[in-house]
């Protein structure tokens, strides 16, 4: 069953000076099944960020539609958008986006506080999540007191605390060293195995190998996609790397 359906998506911007039209997205079509883990890759300027902003209901398309559980995101009034995002979407950013004046616990609780949940309910939701993510002993610490990998695990907890329909991750390993990146990717694999739908934008072929499907965006369109199938991690990595080479060289054949 498709949880997310993207159809004929286009986004055109007018440049600030001269009013020239720039097509960030020309025609994007894909769907994401419930419980699927999809990675989106492409070179800088390919339209990945624009696509993610539209999927996050932070921007509206020029044409086409994005349906989450059948609801068209472009039809959500601005006054309801923040509540819709909080109730349906979880976000993991490259730079963590944690508040330094809040403990990790309070950062994680923030979506529940905004939703008016009781402290007891928040505690009950956080305890098993913190255990899964290995941050139970860190909850009273502040972001500046922990490592980058620990910050990102707290950010993942914040994304999951509201049981979102889909987690949108934007370069989640981009600010981490190799060890912390490996730990985070193992967590994403575990979260996905538990049934969470994940859509991740990444430049890392290693990160993309955690996904069951990889979409490649070039010049505002879906250029190619790879399904994991029975491929080993090494085989999938090779397929992803070969496709990225073709993208970088501007080739049309795979």
Backbone as CSV, one residue per row, in Angstrom:
resi,resn,N_x,N_y,N_z,CA_x,CA_y,CA_z,C_x,C_y,C_z
1,UNK,0.849,-1.199,0.000,0.000,0.000,0.000,0.883,1.246,0.000
2,UNK,0.641,2.159,-0.927,1.431,3.387,-1.033,1.046,4.372,0.064
3,UNK,2.049,4.830,0.795,1.815,5.848,1.810,2.052,7.234,1.223
4,UNK,2.958,7.290,0.220,3.307,8.556,-0.421,3.241,8.380,-1.927
5,UNK,2.528,9.278,-2.611,2.410,9.226,-4.063,2.762,10.600,-4.640
6,UNK,3.787,10.618,-5.456,4.246,11.857,-6.093,3.956,11.736,-7.586
7,UNK,3.210,12.685,-8.130,2.763,12.568,-9.521,2.925,13.891,-10.267
8,UNK,3.670,13.850,-11.380,3.812,15.018,-12.254,4.329,16.252,-11.543
9,UNK,5.211,16.057,-10.556,5.634,17.171,-9.709,6.577,18.111,-10.460
10,UNK,6.235,19.381,-10.452,7.059,20.411,-11.089,7.227,21.581,-10.130
11,UNK,8.399,22.198,-10.197,8.627,23.409,-9.413,9.476,24.360,-10.226
12,UNK,8.934,25.545,-10.471,9.627,26.574,-11.234,9.805,27.807,-10.359
13,UNK,11.032,28.297,-10.323,11.339,29.522,-9.577,11.631,30.647,-10.551
14,UNK,11.290,31.859,-10.145,11.688,33.038,-10.898,12.901,33.642,-10.218
15,UNK,13.951,33.894,-10.986,15.151,34.478,-10.408,14.845,35.880,-9.886
16,UNK,15.593,36.261,-8.863,15.332,37.543,-8.202,15.509,38.714,-9.151
17,UNK,16.525,38.623,-9.981,16.782,39.702,-10.938,16.573,39.178,-12.354
18,UNK,15.759,39.859,-13.103,15.530,39.492,-14.496,14.303,38.630,-14.710
19,UNK,13.815,38.016,-13.631,12.586,37.245,-13.739,12.691,36.008,-14.610
20,UNK,13.898,35.470,-14.780,14.051,34.253,-15.571,13.505,33.045,-14.812
21,UNK,12.867,32.141,-15.539,12.292,30.943,-14.923,13.341,29.841,-14.831
22,UNK,13.459,29.240,-13.646,14.373,28.125,-13.423,13.549,26.911,-13.002
23,UNK,13.661,25.835,-13.784,12.921,24.616,-13.469,13.738,23.746,-12.515
24,UNK,13.391,23.786,-11.241,14.090,22.953,-10.262,13.625,21.504,-10.371
25,UNK,12.336,21.321,-10.587,11.761,19.995,-10.820,10.953,20.057,-12.107
26,UNK,11.225,19.130,-13.025,10.552,19.167,-14.323,9.359,18.231,-14.389
27,UNK,9.518,17.035,-13.853,8.408,16.078,-13.813,8.848,14.870,-12.995
28,UNK,8.425,14.847,-11.733,8.827,13.785,-10.809,7.639,12.873,-10.526
29,UNK,7.848,11.582,-10.725,6.824,10.587,-10.439,7.438,9.424,-9.673
30,UNK,6.917,9.133,-8.498,7.298,7.919,-7.768,6.339,7.737,-6.597
31,UNK,6.351,6.562,-6.034,5.547,6.302,-4.841,6.409,5.575,-3.825
32,UNK,6.004,5.654,-2.567,6.698,4.974,-1.482,5.688,4.103,-0.753
33,UNK,6.010,2.830,-0.630,5.122,1.906,0.063,5.294,2.029,1.574
34,UNK,4.244,1.727,2.299,4.331,1.762,3.755,5.394,0.777,4.236
35,UNK,6.280,1.248,5.118,7.349,0.410,5.636,8.570,0.340,4.747
36,UNK,8.590,1.083,3.641,9.724,1.052,2.717,10.813,2.031,3.165
37,UNK,12.036,1.746,2.787,13.180,2.624,3.036,13.728,3.021,1.671
38,UNK,13.558,4.295,1.314,13.960,4.800,0.004,15.033,5.870,0.183
39,UNK,16.112,5.751,-0.584,17.155,6.773,-0.613,17.041,7.558,-1.913
40,UNK,17.279,8.859,-1.838,17.267,9.724,-3.012,18.660,10.315,-3.179
41,UNK,19.219,10.139,-4.375,20.568,10.617,-4.653,20.572,11.482,-5.908
42,UNK,21.618,12.276,-6.041,21.763,13.130,-7.213,22.805,14.189,-6.920
43,UNK,23.371,14.759,-7.951,24.377,15.792,-7.768,23.754,17.080,-7.249
44,UNK,24.578,17.978,-6.731,24.094,19.284,-6.280,23.398,19.985,-7.436
45,UNK,22.239,20.554,-7.158,21.475,21.234,-8.192,20.529,20.337,-8.960
46,UNK,20.458,19.051,-8.578,19.599,18.115,-9.306,18.122,18.261,-8.942
47,UNK,17.828,18.914,-7.810,16.442,19.087,-7.379,16.096,18.341,-6.104
48,UNK,17.071,17.683,-5.475,16.806,16.885,-4.274,16.239,17.734,-3.133
49,UNK,16.869,18.873,-2.876,16.436,19.709,-1.761,15.050,20.276,-2.013
50,UNK,14.813,20.712,-3.244,13.483,21.220,-3.601,12.434,20.142,-3.405
51,UNK,12.739,18.928,-3.847,11.809,17.818,-3.690,11.531,17.565,-2.212
52,UNK,12.573,17.538,-1.386,12.395,17.270,0.037,11.553,18.355,0.701
53,UNK,11.773,19.604,0.322,10.984,20.700,0.894,9.507,20.561,0.568
54,UNK,9.203,20.101,-0.636,7.800,19.907,-1.020,7.205,18.720,-0.279
55,UNK,7.989,17.638,-0.150,7.507,16.470,0.582,7.262,16.804,2.051
56,UNK,8.013,17.765,2.564,7.883,18.162,3.966,6.799,19.228,4.170
57,UNK,6.090,19.565,3.108,5.042,20.591,3.155,5.609,21.947,3.569
58,UNK,6.885,22.180,3.215,7.526,23.474,3.462,7.464,24.365,2.230
59,UNK,7.169,23.772,1.096,7.066,24.499,-0.165,5.951,23.860,-0.973
60,UNK,5.417,24.591,-1.909,4.328,24.069,-2.742,4.813,23.929,-4.189
61,UNK,4.363,22.895,-4.882,4.790,22.702,-6.271,4.106,23.667,-7.223
62,UNK,4.733,23.877,-8.368,4.114,24.665,-9.424,3.008,23.858,-10.097
63,UNK,3.223,22.555,-10.204,2.226,21.652,-10.786,2.455,20.253,-10.204
64,UNK,1.459,19.397,-10.397,1.566,18.042,-9.894,1.065,17.937,-8.465
65,UNK,1.218,16.756,-7.877,0.672,16.532,-6.536,1.563,15.619,-5.707
66,UNK,1.461,15.797,-4.390,2.078,14.901,-3.413,0.969,14.469,-2.463
67,UNK,0.687,13.179,-2.453,-0.357,12.651,-1.584,0.266,11.840,-0.462
68,UNK,-0.015,12.204,0.777,0.403,11.424,1.932,-0.850,10.828,2.544
69,UNK,-0.933,9.507,2.485,-2.155,8.814,2.920,-3.382,9.379,2.205
70,UNK,-3.184,9.734,0.928,-4.302,10.216,0.118,-4.594,11.697,0.234
71,UNK,-3.914,12.394,1.131,-4.160,13.834,1.298,-3.137,14.635,0.505
72,UNK,-3.623,15.569,-0.296,-2.760,16.402,-1.130,-2.104,17.477,-0.261
73,UNK,-0.778,17.433,-0.167,-0.074,18.370,0.706,-0.238,19.815,0.260
74,UNK,-0.361,20.028,-1.047,-0.476,21.405,-1.542,-1.806,22.038,-1.149
75,UNK,-2.754,21.214,-0.730,-4.058,21.743,-0.325,-4.159,22.053,1.150
76,UNK,-3.080,21.844,1.898,-3.104,22.112,3.332,-2.921,23.609,3.568
77,UNK,-3.870,24.264,4.246,-3.724,25.705,4.518,-2.477,25.974,5.359
78,UNK,-1.870,27.130,5.162,-0.659,27.477,5.902,-0.888,27.422,7.412
79,UNK,-2.097,27.761,7.828,-2.411,27.773,9.255,-2.423,26.376,9.866
80,UNK,-2.553,25.340,9.018,-2.595,23.970,9.512,-1.313,23.199,9.220
81,UNK,-0.408,23.796,8.455,0.766,23.062,7.982,1.666,22.592,9.123
82,UNK,1.897,23.451,10.123,2.794,23.078,11.224,2.235,21.887,11.999
83,UNK,0.952,21.905,12.247,0.319,20.789,12.977,0.373,19.517,12.136
84,UNK,0.140,19.641,10.841,0.195,18.474,9.959,1.583,17.860,9.973
85,UNK,2.613,18.695,9.866,3.987,18.176,9.894,4.288,17.482,11.212
86,UNK,3.869,18.094,12.302,4.154,17.523,13.621,3.474,16.176,13.817
87,UNK,2.288,16.028,13.278,1.511,14.804,13.495,1.847,13.694,12.510
88,UNK,2.432,14.029,11.369,2.621,13.029,10.321,4.058,12.804,9.869
89,UNK,4.933,13.769,10.128,6.286,13.702,9.596,7.324,13.794,10.705
90,UNK,8.406,13.046,10.536,9.553,13.165,11.421,10.736,13.638,10.604
91,UNK,11.551,14.531,11.159,12.655,15.124,10.402,13.996,14.852,11.080
92,UNK,14.975,14.457,10.266,16.351,14.310,10.736,17.221,15.133,9.797
93,UNK,17.930,16.107,10.366,18.711,17.039,9.564,20.208,16.769,9.701
94,UNK,20.965,17.237,8.751,22.415,17.068,8.784,23.033,17.746,10.002
95,UNK,22.552,18.924,10.345,23.139,19.712,11.440,22.390,19.544,12.756
96,UNK,21.605,18.499,12.899,20.940,18.100,14.139,19.751,18.988,14.533
97,UNK,19.931,20.334,14.440,18.877,21.290,14.793,18.343,21.089,16.207
98,UNK,19.263,20.888,17.155,18.903,20.801,18.566,19.097,22.162,19.219
99,UNK,18.278,22.460,20.219,18.390,23.719,20.947,19.398,23.550,22.078
100,UNK,20.456,24.366,22.074,21.529,24.221,23.058,21.088,24.548,24.478
101,UNK,20.005,25.319,24.629,19.538,25.679,25.974,18.599,24.630,26.557
102,UNK,18.295,23.585,25.771,17.451,22.481,26.224,18.316,21.240,26.406
103,UNK,17.978,20.404,27.384,18.627,19.100,27.480,18.204,18.253,26.284
104,UNK,18.900,17.141,26.070,18.484,16.234,25.003,17.050,15.780,25.233
105,UNK,16.721,15.492,26.485,15.361,15.051,26.821,14.329,16.087,26.400
106,UNK,14.582,17.352,26.738,13.625,18.406,26.403,13.554,18.643,24.901
107,UNK,14.672,18.506,24.209,14.661,18.608,22.753,13.772,17.538,22.144
108,UNK,13.893,16.329,22.667,13.099,15.207,22.144,11.621,15.392,22.465
109,UNK,11.346,15.926,23.648,9.953,16.126,24.077,9.237,17.227,23.301
110,UNK,9.982,18.120,22.663,9.384,19.329,22.093,8.151,19.069,21.222
111,UNK,8.183,18.108,20.282,6.968,17.874,19.483,5.762,17.461,20.330
112,UNK,6.009,16.720,21.409,4.915,16.278,22.277,4.389,17.436,23.125
113,UNK,5.311,18.314,23.548,4.898,19.500,24.301,3.987,20.362,23.440
114,UNK,4.393,20.562,22.177,3.584,21.372,21.257,2.239,20.730,20.974
115,UNK,2.185,19.397,21.092,0.928,18.676,20.864,0.073,18.602,22.133
116,UNK,0.581,19.159,23.242,-0.205,19.203,24.480,-0.247,17.900,25.252
117,UNK,0.748,17.035,25.069,0.765,15.750,25.773,1.203,15.949,27.228
118,UNK,0.751,15.046,28.090,1.119,15.115,29.501,2.546,14.628,29.697
119,UNK,3.161,15.045,30.817,4.541,14.641,31.086,4.632,13.132,31.246
120,UNK,3.652,12.524,31.867,3.662,11.069,32.041,3.634,10.357,30.691
121,UNK,2.799,10.840,29.789,2.724,10.233,28.459,4.043,10.405,27.710
122,UNK,4.665,11.566,27.870,5.948,11.807,27.213,7.014,10.855,27.749
123,UNK,7.039,10.667,29.074,8.002,9.741,29.672,7.811,8.326,29.156
124,UNK,6.555,7.897,29.067,6.251,6.533,28.617,6.667,6.310,27.175
125,UNK,6.582,7.346,26.345,6.971,7.215,24.943,8.489,7.256,24.781
126,UNK,9.142,8.068,25.594,10.580,8.253,25.420,11.404,7.082,25.946
127,UNK,10.990,6.487,27.057,11.817,5.460,27.711,12.228,4.330,26.769
128,UNK,11.289,3.658,26.077,11.706,2.568,25.182,12.476,3.076,23.964
129,UNK,12.142,4.268,23.498,12.822,4.839,22.331,14.280,5.169,22.675
130,UNK,14.488,5.776,23.837,15.840,6.117,24.261,16.690,4.863,24.447
131,UNK,16.074,3.798,24.940,16.795,2.537,25.123,17.222,1.969,23.769
132,UNK,16.311,1.978,22.808,16.615,1.478,21.465,17.753,2.262,20.829
133,UNK,17.760,3.573,21.048,18.759,4.442,20.416,20.030,4.593,21.255
134,UNK,20.050,3.987,22.421,21.252,4.022,23.247,21.572,5.370,23.853
135,UNK,20.541,6.140,24.212,20.786,7.474,24.781,20.134,7.653,26.150
136,UNK,19.710,6.581,26.781,19.023,6.679,28.080,19.859,7.421,29.109
137,UNK,21.174,7.203,29.094,22.050,7.823,30.090,22.453,9.253,29.717
138,UNK,22.001,9.713,28.568,22.423,11.038,28.091,21.319,12.080,28.150
139,UNK,20.129,11.695,28.546,18.963,12.559,28.387,19.041,13.873,29.157
140,UNK,19.758,13.884,30.268,19.852,15.107,31.070,21.013,16.006,30.627
141,UNK,21.779,15.551,29.657,22.890,16.350,29.141,22.392,17.342,28.092
142,UNK,23.205,18.380,27.874,22.893,19.378,26.854,23.632,19.030,25.558
143,UNK,23.147,19.503,24.416,23.778,19.155,23.140,25.286,19.419,23.099
144,UNK,25.733,20.507,23.734,27.161,20.835,23.696,28.004,19.907,24.580
145,UNK,27.346,19.023,25.327,28.064,18.097,26.202,28.228,16.702,25.600
146,UNK,27.682,16.494,24.411,27.731,15.157,23.815,28.343,15.215,22.419
147,UNK,28.663,14.048,21.873,29.301,13.968,20.553,28.288,14.188,19.430
148,UNK,28.815,14.346,18.220,27.946,14.518,17.059,27.035,13.321,16.850
149,UNK,27.572,12.117,17.011,26.757,10.926,16.840,25.642,10.846,17.867
150,UNK,25.941,11.259,19.112,24.928,11.249,20.164,23.868,12.315,19.912
151,UNK,24.286,13.461,19.390,23.315,14.491,19.011,22.363,13.962,17.941
152,UNK,22.938,13.266,16.947,22.096,12.785,15.861,21.129,11.709,16.343
153,UNK,21.555,10.883,17.303,20.636,9.887,17.857,19.497,10.561,18.619
154,UNK,19.808,11.655,19.291,18.755,12.420,19.960,17.808,13.030,18.926
155,UNK,18.371,13.502,17.810,17.545,14.063,16.736,16.635,12.993,16.133
156,UNK,17.152,11.774,16.008,16.330,10.663,15.508,15.206,10.377,16.495
157,UNK,15.515,10.402,17.798,14.476,10.186,18.816,13.389,11.243,18.701
158,UNK,13.790,12.496,18.498,12.802,13.574,18.332,11.932,13.337,17.097
159,UNK,12.549,12.821,16.032,11.795,12.553,14.807,10.786,11.428,14.999
160,UNK,11.114,10.471,15.871,10.275,9.281,16.042,9.265,9.395,17.173
161,UNK,9.429,10.363,18.067,8.649,10.414,19.297,7.147,10.531,19.036
162,UNK,6.774,11.110,17.903,5.350,11.280,17.576,4.817,10.158,16.693
163,UNK,5.582,9.074,16.540,5.168,7.949,15.675,4.735,8.448,14.300
164,UNK,5.642,9.091,13.558,5.263,9.706,12.274,4.928,8.670,11.214
165,UNK,4.158,9.087,10.238,3.843,8.208,9.120,5.086,7.969,8.272
166,UNK,5.933,8.995,8.177,7.152,8.859,7.390,8.246,9.738,8.008
167,UNK,9.467,9.227,8.017,10.626,9.996,8.460,11.357,10.508,7.229
168,UNK,11.609,11.815,7.195,12.359,12.448,6.115,13.732,12.813,6.666
169,UNK,14.770,12.225,6.096,16.125,12.464,6.572,16.932,13.170,5.488
170,UNK,17.529,14.306,5.849,18.296,15.106,4.897,19.778,15.004,5.242
171,UNK,20.529,14.214,4.482,21.961,14.013,4.704,22.266,13.718,6.176
172,UNK,21.631,12.710,6.768,21.773,12.490,8.219,23.176,12.134,8.674
173,UNK,24.025,11.632,7.770,25.395,11.280,8.161,26.406,12.348,7.746
174,UNK,25.932,13.428,7.153,26.823,14.416,6.550,27.763,15.102,7.521
175,UNK,27.358,15.259,8.804,28.196,15.961,9.775,28.876,15.004,10.745
176,UNK,28.873,13.706,10.434,29.398,12.702,11.357,30.681,12.078,10.834
177,UNK,31.531,11.609,11.751,32.706,10.857,11.337,32.282,9.443,10.939
178,UNK,33.212,8.652,10.425,32.860,7.351,9.868,32.259,6.412,10.915
179,UNK,32.789,6.422,12.139,32.267,5.537,13.182,30.843,5.918,13.560
180,UNK,30.611,7.218,13.785,29.266,7.679,14.140,28.287,7.447,12.990
181,UNK,28.772,7.607,11.752,27.922,7.356,10.582,27.481,5.898,10.539
182,UNK,28.420,4.989,10.778,28.096,3.565,10.765,27.072,3.231,11.853
183,UNK,27.231,3.818,13.026,26.297,3.574,14.122,24.903,4.084,13.766
184,UNK,24.858,5.288,13.165,23.570,5.867,12.798,22.877,5.031,11.728
185,UNK,23.629,4.563,10.742,23.040,3.756,9.674,22.508,2.436,10.216
186,UNK,23.204,1.856,11.202,22.684,0.640,11.835,21.361,0.927,12.546
187,UNK,21.262,2.120,13.165,20.013,2.496,13.830,18.885,2.681,12.824
188,UNK,19.191,3.325,11.702,18.163,3.496,10.672,17.680,2.134,10.154
189,UNK,18.603,1.202,9.990,18.231,-0.138,9.547,17.309,-0.801,10.570
190,UNK,17.637,-0.641,11.850,16.811,-1.232,12.900,15.429,-0.577,12.957
191,UNK,15.400,0.742,12.832,14.127,1.473,12.850,13.252,1.043,11.681
192,UNK,13.868,0.941,10.500,13.125,0.506,9.323,12.623,-0.925,9.492
193,UNK,13.447,-1.796,10.062,13.052,-3.194,10.267,11.846,-3.306,11.190
194,UNK,11.665,-2.309,12.056,10.521,-2.301,12.971,9.253,-1.786,12.291
195,UNK,9.374,-1.390,11.010,8.190,-0.992,10.252,8.092,0.478,9.908
196,UNK,9.088,1.275,10.311,9.032,2.707,10.030,9.362,2.994,8.561
197,UNK,8.535,3.820,7.918,8.794,4.277,6.560,9.835,5.392,6.601
198,UNK,10.859,5.281,5.769,11.950,6.260,5.779,12.256,6.696,4.354
199,UNK,12.414,8.005,4.163,12.882,8.550,2.894,14.088,9.419,3.201
200,UNK,15.225,9.077,2.645,16.481,9.731,2.987,17.162,10.317,1.759
201,UNK,17.492,11.606,1.824,18.318,12.247,0.803,19.768,12.136,1.246
202,UNK,20.643,11.657,0.380,22.039,11.472,0.756,22.969,11.560,-0.441
203,UNK,24.213,11.977,-0.183,25.272,11.921,-1.186,26.107,10.658,-1.015
204,UNK,25.883,9.947,0.088,26.735,8.816,0.454,26.210,7.503,-0.111
205,UNK,27.020,6.865,-0.955,26.633,5.550,-1.486,26.532,4.536,-0.358
206,UNK,27.375,4.670,0.645,27.331,3.765,1.787,26.013,3.896,2.539
207,UNK,25.565,5.127,2.758,24.282,5.347,3.428,23.139,4.804,2.587
208,UNK,23.194,5.034,1.285,22.124,4.576,0.392,22.004,3.061,0.373
209,UNK,23.092,2.365,0.684,23.069,0.895,0.699,22.152,0.340,1.781
210,UNK,21.755,1.173,2.749,20.828,0.727,3.788,19.392,0.671,3.274
211,UNK,19.128,1.347,2.178,17.764,1.449,1.655,17.400,0.219,0.825
212,UNK,16.121,0.018,0.675,15.642,-1.055,-0.180,15.526,-0.622,-1.627
213,UNK,15.512,0.710,-1.826,15.423,1.256,-3.185,16.145,2.590,-3.217
214,UNK,16.827,2.853,-4.321,17.553,4.109,-4.484,17.041,4.804,-5.729
215,UNK,16.571,6.045,-5.560,16.124,6.871,-6.680,17.224,7.882,-6.997
216,UNK,17.501,8.045,-8.284,18.509,9.006,-8.719,17.812,10.148,-9.459
217,UNK,18.054,11.373,-8.984,17.456,12.561,-9.590,18.518,13.280,-10.413
218,UNK,18.166,13.644,-11.642,19.057,14.459,-12.465,18.241,15.462,-13.247
219,UNK,18.652,16.707,-13.169,17.987,17.787,-13.928,16.484,17.794,-13.698
220,UNK,16.078,17.557,-12.445,14.669,17.694,-12.093,13.772,16.546,-12.464
221,UNK,14.341,15.390,-12.855,13.536,14.213,-13.169,14.169,12.982,-12.510
222,UNK,13.368,11.932,-12.341,13.913,10.671,-11.856,14.647,10.011,-13.014
223,UNK,15.959,9.934,-12.907,16.803,9.412,-13.980,16.849,7.882,-13.965
224,UNK,16.866,7.302,-12.771,17.027,5.858,-12.654,16.664,5.438,-11.237
225,UNK,16.388,4.164,-11.041,16.200,3.641,-9.699,16.761,2.222,-9.612
226,UNK,17.228,1.891,-8.444,17.814,0.575,-8.191,17.081,-0.055,-7.007
227,UNK,16.654,-1.281,-7.172,16.064,-2.042,-6.076,17.129,-2.957,-5.477
228,UNK,17.135,-3.048,-4.160,18.110,-3.913,-3.503,17.917,-5.357,-3.921
229,UNK,16.673,-5.869,-3.847,16.402,-7.255,-4.206,17.279,-8.203,-3.405
230,UNK,17.935,-9.117,-4.095,18.822,-10.083,-3.449,20.285,-9.640,-3.454
231,UNK,20.543,-8.410,-3.843,21.919,-7.924,-3.926,22.551,-7.846,-2.536
232,UNK,23.813,-8.204,-2.466,24.567,-8.016,-1.231,24.879,-6.534,-1.098
233,UNK,25.342,-6.124,0.096,25.703,-4.721,0.301,26.797,-4.301,-0.675
234,UNK,27.745,-5.196,-0.929,28.834,-4.894,-1.851,28.326,-4.725,-3.275
235,UNK,27.412,-5.606,-3.698,26.854,-5.511,-5.048,26.027,-4.240,-5.205
236,UNK,25.235,-3.923,-4.179,24.420,-2.714,-4.243,25.299,-1.473,-4.284
237,UNK,26.354,-1.468,-3.484,27.283,-0.337,-3.470,27.885,-0.119,-4.856
238,UNK,28.244,-1.220,-5.521,28.838,-1.121,-6.850,27.828,-0.551,-7.857
239,UNK,26.580,-1.018,-7.770,25.546,-0.512,-8.684,25.310,0.985,-8.471
240,UNK,25.263,1.387,-7.201,25.049,2.798,-6.886,26.224,3.634,-7.392
241,UNK,27.435,3.168,-7.137,28.628,3.903,-7.563,28.690,4.039,-9.078
242,UNK,28.360,2.966,-9.789,28.370,3.015,-11.254,27.359,4.025,-11.779
243,UNK,26.193,4.072,-11.147,25.164,5.020,-11.575,25.597,6.452,-11.299
244,UNK,26.240,6.683,-10.160,26.711,8.023,-9.827,27.775,8.500,-10.814
245,UNK,28.607,7.582,-11.291,29.608,7.934,-12.298,28.921,8.385,-13.580
246,UNK,27.907,7.647,-13.995,27.167,7.996,-15.210,26.496,9.358,-15.055
247,UNK,25.929,9.600,-13.853,25.294,10.895,-13.593,26.311,12.027,-13.716
248,UNK,27.484,11.828,-13.134,28.505,12.868,-13.125,29.058,13.141,-14.533
249,UNK,29.020,12.111,-15.380,29.542,12.266,-16.741,28.481,12.697,-17.732
250,UNK,27.236,12.787,-17.256,26.150,13.229,-18.131,25.707,12.176,-19.111
251,UNK,26.012,10.909,-18.833,25.598,9.831,-19.745,24.120,9.538,-19.649
252,UNK,23.606,8.852,-20.674,22.187,8.519,-20.708,21.938,7.029,-20.637
253,UNK,22.971,6.225,-20.705,22.774,4.778,-20.721,23.304,4.148,-19.439
254,UNK,22.565,3.126,-18.969,22.943,2.414,-17.756,23.227,0.971,-18.074
